[in-house]
Amino acid sequence: MSRVTRRTVVPLLLVLVVVAGIGLYLFQPWKAFTETTVNEALPSASAPGLTDGRQMNGNGGMKGGEPSMTSTRPKDLAEGRFVTHEHDTSGTARTVRLADGGQVLRLEDLKTSEGPDVRVYLSSRVADAAKAGLGDGAVALGKLKGNLGNQNYTVPAGTDLSKFRSVVIWCERFSVSFGAAGLAPVSG
């Protein structure tokens, strides 16, 4: 019978500690038991506007009086509901043009799992096909702010939203889609 010595046990324990540390770093199992809720309001902006046809004079003032502020409302461009891929995912995704011309992706009533490196993408693939990957030309909008709630992601300037067919909640670490929402144009 072989004798177990300190010479074999100590290196074996060190290897096990290193492997466990790497496993914890990669899988972050505690995230299966945590939740992060984010509740951001939809950004809105007031744009200065002329309601009575007055014009600017050369000194930065108004001919005929002072300007009034008119509120321009955000305009929904496309929206869709999330479908589940690798983790239960539900909620709504909307693309919105703000009064200042900027565009945001808004996730509403989102419910998904937390993960080690989860990000939000715009994809040219339909929601069901995004399960197999993001496809060419996907645009990263940032890390998922929280796995629950309402949140906004700025769409990079110059992005043509009509080229994207879905929003994908994507885990970079394991290259899997948690879920995706198809983007259908909003009429009106």
URNORUR-V871624 format. One record per residue. RES is the residue in one letter. SS is DSSP state (alpha for helix, beta for strand, coil for the rest). NEAR is the number of other ideal C-beta (glycine too) atoms within 10 Angstrom. Layout:
BEGIN
[[RES | SS | NEAR] [RES | SS | NEAR]]
END
This chain:
BEGIN
[[M | coil | 3] [S | coil | 5] [R | coil | 5] [V | coil | 9] [T | coil | 8] [R | alpha | 7] [R | alpha | 8] [T | alpha | 11] [V | alpha | 10] [V | alpha | 10] [P | alpha | 10] [L | alpha | 11] [L | alpha | 10] [L | alpha | 10] [V | alpha | 10] [L | alpha | 10] [V | alpha | 10] [V | alpha | 10] [V | alpha | 10] [A | alpha | 10] [G | alpha | 10] [I | alpha | 10] [G | alpha | 11] [L | alpha | 11] [Y | alpha | 10] [L | alpha | 12] [F | alpha | 14] [Q | coil | 15] [P | alpha | 10] [W | alpha | 9] [K | alpha | 15] [A | alpha | 11] [F | alpha | 7] [T | coil | 10] [E | coil | 12] [T | coil | 12] [T | beta | 12] [V | beta | 15] [N | beta | 9] [E | coil | 15] [A | coil | 8] [L | coil | 13] [P | coil | 15] [S | coil | 13] [A | coil | 13] [S | beta | 11] [A | beta | 12] [P | beta | 8] [G | beta | 12] [L | coil | 14] [T | coil | 9] [D | coil | 8] [G | coil | 6] [R | coil | 14] [Q | beta | 8] [M | beta | 11] [N | coil | 10] [G | coil | 6] [N | coil | 6] [G | coil | 6] [G | coil | 10] [M | beta | 14] [K | beta | 9] [G | coil | 10] [G | coil | 10] [E | coil | 7] [P | coil | 14] [S | beta | 12] [M | beta | 9] [T | beta | 12] [S | beta | 10] [T | coil | 15] [R | coil | 10] [P | coil | 19] [K | beta | 13] [D | beta | 15] [L | beta | 17] [A | beta | 21] [E | beta | 19] [G | beta | 19] [R | beta | 15] [F | beta | 26] [V | beta | 17] [T | beta | 14] [H | coil | 22] [E | coil | 17] [H | coil | 19] [D | coil | 12] [T | coil | 22] [S | beta | 14] [G | beta | 19] [T | beta | 16] [A | beta | 27] [R | beta | 21] [T | beta | 25] [V | beta | 23] [R | beta | 16] [L | coil | 19] [A | coil | 17] [D | coil | 12] [G | coil | 10] [G | coil | 14] [Q | beta | 20] [V | beta | 19] [L | beta | 26] [R | beta | 22] [L | beta | 26] [E | beta | 14] [D | beta | 12] [L | beta | 26] [K | beta | 15] [T | coil | 23] [S | coil | 18] [E | coil | 19] [G | coil | 23] [P | coil | 14] [D | coil | 13] [V | beta | 23] [R | beta | 17] [V | beta | 21] [Y | beta | 23] [L | beta | 25] [S | beta | 24] [S | coil | 16] [R | coil | 22] [V | coil | 14] [A | coil | 23] [D | coil | 12] [A | alpha | 16] [A | alpha | 27] [K | alpha | 17] [A | alpha | 11] [G | coil | 15] [L | coil | 22] [G | coil | 17] [D | coil | 8] [G | coil | 11] [A | coil | 18] [V | beta | 17] [A | beta | 14] [L | beta | 20] [G | beta | 12] [K | beta | 11] [L | coil | 23] [K | coil | 18] [G | coil | 18] [N | coil | 22] [L | beta | 16] [G | beta | 18] [N | beta | 19] [Q | beta | 21] [N | beta | 20] [Y | beta | 23] [T | beta | 14] [V | coil | 21] [P | coil | 10] [A | coil | 8] [G | coil | 6] [T | coil | 15] [D | coil | 8] [L | alpha | 17] [S | alpha | 11] [K | alpha | 10] [F | coil | 23] [R | coil | 20] [S | beta | 27] [V | beta | 30] [V | beta | 27] [I | beta | 29] [W | beta | 27] [C | beta | 19] [E | coil | 14] [R | coil | 13] [F | coil | 13] [S | coil | 9] [V | beta | 17] [S | beta | 26] [F | beta | 23] [G | beta | 27] [A | beta | 29] [A | beta | 26] [G | beta | 19] [L | coil | 24] [A | beta | 11] [P | beta | 11] [V | coil | 13] [S | coil | 5] [G | coil | 4]]
END
